[in-house]
Amino acid sequence: MSDFDIIPSIWLINGKCVRLKRGDFSTEEVISTNPLGIAQAFEDHGIKWLHLVDLDGARRGEPKNYHVLEAIAGYTDLIVDFTGGISTDGDVIKCFEFGAKTITAASVAATYPERFSQWLVSHGREKIILAADTNPQDMKIKTRGWLKKTEIDVMDHIEYFYERGLKYLKVSDVTRDGVMEGPNFDLYKKIVEKFPKIHLAASGGVRNIDDFKRLKDIGVTAVVFGRAYYEGLISLKDLDRFIAENV
């Protein structure tokens, strides 16, 4: 990764690109039946990374949209980070076989921390990303596409894997996802201060390029965005300009 990466996300249900509010599946709205076309448009505008979210996989506990991963990895040069229901060693291997460069896992790290720690060792810390998703009201980890609550404190959770070599972390404030009320800057600031060596990607609530700049200023190393782009608040031209100014 570079000093600061802007990473668009494509959320998949049944092979289609959708958007949700606060991870609520009842708010599902199909925005495209052509995820590959969306990915190619990002690539044409200088984007290097793509966060591909298999929502069917997140709900069912095993990835389902491998065919979309394979198409995007095969027909673009994007570095695809794949997530959604990755829970076994076999799932991880399959994701890499279908073209993912990195995988992001959340539920398995909360349920089987030793297994996730082992992935960091066996696949290398450059390829395995921890997603730690939380509601700041209780600071507890949420799993299974945020459908399930745990009693695990988010800071303790990060620290456990940090001590075991974790390098890349993605954190979402689930109350802000898909509602564009701005990122939870305070939460990210705390994480950056406590874990200065971690590469932190902020996800949820991004409204505009100014949010990118502010996240970069507090020491976040990447931003994952989706809805703001799909609703036209961030344009491809905005991305062009930000990339030109920050490369």
N, C-alpha and C positions, 0 to 999 in steps of 0.2 A: 504494500500500500504506500501511497505518497504521504506528504505531510497532512493533507486533508482531502478525503475522498467524498464525492457526492454520489450516492448510491440510490438510484430509483428502484422501487419495488413493484413487482407484478404479483398480484394475489390471484390464485387459481382455484376455481371450483369447476369440476367436470371439463377441464381443459380450456375453460374460458377465463378471461381477465375480468375480475370483479372488484368492487369496493364495498367495505363495511364501515359501520360506525362503532367505535369502541369494541371491536371484535365481535359484535353481535350478529350472528348469522341471519337473524330475521330481517336485518337491514340490507341484505345482499342485493346488489344491483350490478347487472352485467354491463361492462363498458366496452368490451371488445371480444369478438370470437377469434381474434388473430393475435395472440400474445407475441408471436415471432415478429410480426410487423411493428409492434410497439418497441420491442427490443432493438430491432434494426434502426428505428428512428433515433433512439437514444445513442446507439453506437455512431450513427452519422454525425452526431453533434458532440463528439469528443468524450462521451461517457465511457469509462473503462470497466466499471463494475455493475452487476445487476443482482438484486436480492429477489430470488424466486421463491414464493411462499405457496406451498401446497396445502390449502385449507382442508381439502378432503383428507389428506394425510394427517393433519393436526387433529382432526376430529376422530379419526379411526385408529390412530396409533401406528400407522405404517404408511409410507409414501405411496401415492396413487398416480401422480401426474408425471411419471418418468418420461413419457413421450414428448411432453412440452420441453422438459429439460434437455432431452436429446436433440430436439429441433433447434433450440436456441444455441446450445453449445456447438452444434454442427454447422449452423448457418450464420453465426457471428463470431467475432473474436473477443466478445465480452468475457470477463472473468465472472463466472456465475457462482454465486453463493446460494445453495439450495437448503430449504428448511421445510419442516412440516411432517411430524410423525416419525422422525428418524429415531429408532429405539434399539436396534440390534446391530451387532458387528456386521451382519450381512447387509443391512440397510445402508450402512456407511460405504461399504465396498461397492454396492450397486450404484449409489449416487455418483461416486467417482467414475465408475465404468460408463455411466450415461453422460458424463461430461462436466459434472460439477468440479470446480477448482477448490472450493471450500464448502463445508457444511456448517450450518448453525443448528444447535440443539438446545432445547429448553427443558421439556418434561423429563427426559431421561436423566438429565443432570440432577434434577430434584429428587427423582425416585430411586435412581441407581447411581449415586455419585462415584462409586468406585469404577463403574463401567465407563463413565464419561472421562474420568481421570486416565483410564487405560488408553482411551482413544488419543488423548494428548500425547501419550508416549508412543503408541504404535503408529499413528499417522503423522505425528509432528504438530507442534503448536501453531505452525503457519496455516494448517488446513482445518483446524477444529475451532469453531467460534461458540462461545457460550451466550445464549440469550437469557437475560435475567429480566423478567417482566413483572412489574409491581404496581400496586395501587398505593400512592404515597400516604393515604390515610392510615394504613396499617403497616406499610413497608414490608409486606409479606409477598413471597413468590407466587405467581399465578401460572398454571400449566394447562396443557391440552387445549391450545388455542384460547387460553384465558377462561375456559369454562370451569376450571377446577382451582380451588383455593388450597394453599398449603399453610403450614405454621412456620415456614422457614423465613428468617429475616434476610432481606436482600443483601445487606452488607456482609453478614456472616457467610452467606452463600458464595458471594464473589471472593471473599477472603479464602475460603476453603480451596477453591480452584486456583486462585492466584498463588497460593503456597505450593501448588502442584504444577506450576509452570504455565498457567494460562496467560496468553498474550493478547488475544482478541475477544472483546466483549461487546455485546449489543444490549442496550437497556431501553425498554419502553415503559413509559407511564401509561398504563392501559386506559386511564380516564381521559386521556388526550388524543388517543389514536383515532384518526379519521374525522375529528371534529374541528381541527385547525384553530385551536385556541392558543397556539404557541407551545414550544417545547417546555419541559419542566427544567429550566436552567439551574435552579437551586439543587435539584437532585443530581444533575450531571456535575455540578461544581464540587459537591461533596465527594462523589466517586473519584473524580480527577485528583482531588486533594489527598484522599486516603490511599489511592493506588496509582501513584504518579507514573509508573512504568507501563501501565496497561494501555492498550490501544482501544479507545472507547468510541463506539458508534452510537449516536443518539437517534432514537426512533419515536415518532408520535408527536403530532401537534404542529409540525412544520407548516408555516404559512407562506413564506417568501424567502427571497435571497438574503434579506437582512437577518433572518433567523440563522441561516448558514454562517454568516459572518460572526454573529454573536457566539455561536457554539464554538467556532474555530478559536475565537479570542479567549474562551475559558479553558481551552486545552483539550477539547474533544477532537478526535482525529478523523471522524467520518460522520456523515449524516445520511440516514435512510429516509426517503420521502416517497409519497405516493399520491394521496388525495389532492394535495395542492396542485400537482401537475395535471391530474385528470380533470380538475375543475377549472383549469386555466389560470390559476393564480401564479403559477410558475410556468413560464413558456420555454420552449427550446432556445429561443433567443436569449432569455435570462441565463440559461445554463451556459450557452456559448460565452456570454460576457463574464460570468463568474469564473469559468475555467480559464479564459484568457488572462484574467487579472490575478489568478491564484496559482498558475503553473510556474 
